[in-house]
Amino acid sequence: MVDAVRRRGAALFLLLLLLLASALHGAPAASVNRISVETAGRGELITVIASADMQVDPRTVWDVISDYDRLADFIPDMRSSRVIRRDGDRVLVEQTGEFGFLFFRQPVEVRLAVSESPPGGIVAHAVGGNLQSMEGRYAIESLPGNEVRLSYSGRLVPGFQVPPFVSRIAVRSTMDRQFRALVQEIVRRDLSIRGPAR
């Protein structure tokens, strides 16, 4: 009796392993083929250049990067993000969050004047908040092989009362996490819309 139960348990375990292996074999390849985030600094100025090549629908990329009211749901270190005013392709967005690295935490408040150019990109610059200056640009580019490249370039001067190298490390760490989370949300939404089959 005990042997029969063990044999049934072993058979069930093997069946589950086979089903799992079959599911993994049929799963799509990774949708993100390349991702990079680079920062540089001179004095208080920090520049960020980031890009990701993905096999996703370009419309999904646009939908995610322009989903201002939901950015805080999936972007780490962002506490809130909301549209204050919209006038055609001009949007005023207010965001709060923080830059952080190890023990250092710096609250950030920014009001962004956003200019949309769907489906190709977004340009934004700070018009209020506690950053000395900030400007950024997203670009969406279709590549051969049904790939899409999302690129970001930004420049900011934090103006925090800490040594510049601490600000650079905190901004670099935060921007890396945030860009990767943005890409992850794009892939998640693309899979939920189009399904796993490619």
N, C-alpha and C positions, 0 to 999 in steps of 0.2 A: 504493500500500500504506500509506504513512504517512498520507495523507489519510483513508483508510478507518478507520484506527485512531483518528485524531483525531475523526472523525464519530461513531464508536461511543462514544468517551469522552465527547464532548459530549452525546450522547443519554442516556447513563447518568447524567451529572451532572444533566441536566434532569429525568430520571425521579426521581432522589433528591430534588431540590428540590420536585417536585410531591407526592411522598409525604410529605415533611416538612410542606409547607403544608397538605396534607389532614389530617395528624395534629394539627397545631396548631389547625386550624379546628374539628376535632371535640373538642378538649380542653375539659375543664370550665373554667368561669370560676373565678377565684381563690376559694378557700374561706374566706379571711379578708376580711371586708368592712370591718372597722375595728379598729384596735388603738391603745391609748394607755397610756402609763406616765408618771405624774407623781409627783414627790417634793417634799417641803417639809421645812424644818428650823427648829428653834428651840432654840438652845443645843446640847446633845448629842442631843436627841430628833429622830429622822428618821421622817417618815410617807411611806408609799408607797400610791398608788392606781393600779390598773391594770385594764384591761378589754379584751376582744376579742370582737367579734361574728363568728361563724363559721357556715357552713352544714355542720354535721357532726352526727353522732348524739350526743345528750347522754350516752349510755352510754360512748362513747369518751372524752369529756371526763373523766368520773368515773374511768374505768380508768387514764387517764394521771396525773391529779393524785394518785391514791391508790396509785400504783405505786412506793412508797417505796424498795424494794430496787433499782430500776433507774433512779432519777432521775439518778444520777451518770453514766449512760451518755449522756445527751443534754443535761444542764444544764451550761453552761459555768461554770468556776470552782468546781464542786462535785467534790470528790475521792472522797467516799464517802457512802453513805446506806443505812442498814439498820434493819430493825425489830428492836428489842431485846425487846419484849414486846407481846403482843396479848391483850386481854380484851374480847371482843365489839366494840363500836364505840369502845373506848379503845385507843390504840396509843402505844407509846413508841418514838420514832425517834431515832437518833443520826446526825448529819451532820457532815462536815468539808469545808472548802473555803477560799476566800479572797475578800475584797473587794479589788478592784484598779483602779487608774487610773494610766496612764503608769508612772512609776517606783515608785508606792506599791503595796505588797502587804501585806495584813494577814491572817495565818492566822485561820480561824474554826472553832471547835468548838462545837456546840450539841446539846443533848438536848431533844427536843420532846415534850410531852404533847399528843397529837392526839385530838380528838373528831370522829368521823365521823357525818354525817347523810346517808347515801346516799338518793337520788341528788342531793341538793340542795347539799351543801357540806361544808367541813372547817374546824374551828377549831383553832388550835395556839398553844401558848405555851411559852417556854423554861423548863426546870426545871433546867438545868445547862449548863456550857460557859463560854466566855470572853466572852460578850456580857453587858452589864449587865442588859438586859431585851429581850425580843422577843415579839411576839404577832402573829398573822396570821389572816386569814379568807378562804377561797375560797367563792364562791357560783356555782352553775350555774342559769341561768334560761332557759327556753324563750321565744322571741320569735315574733311572726307571721312567716310566710314561711319556716318551717322553719329559722329561725336559732336559734343558741344563744349566750347571752352568758356568758362566764367573767369574773368580777370578782374582784379581789384587793385587800384593804386590810390594811395592816400598820403597826406602830409598833415602832421599835427604838431602843435606846440602845447604841451600840457600846462606849463606854468605852475606846476606843483612846487611847494616849498620843500623839495628834497633834492639830493644830488641828481644831476641829469642821467648818470648811468643807472640809477635805481629806477627812474621813470622809464628809461629805454627797456630795461629788463621786464618791468611790469607790463608795459604796452605790448612788447613783443609776445610775451606769454599769453596775454589776454586776446590779442588779435589772432594768434595762431589757433587758440581754442574756439574763438567765435567763427572764424572762416571755416574751419573743419566742421563745426556744428551746422553751419549754413549748408554746406555741401551734403552733409548727412541728411538733412531735412529735404533737400531737393531729391535725393535718391529715394528716400522713404515715400515721398508723395508720388514720384514717378511710378514706383512699383505698385502703389495702392491704386493708381489710376489705370495703368496699362497692364498690370499683372506681371507675373514673373516671366512669361514667355516673350522671347525677343525674335 
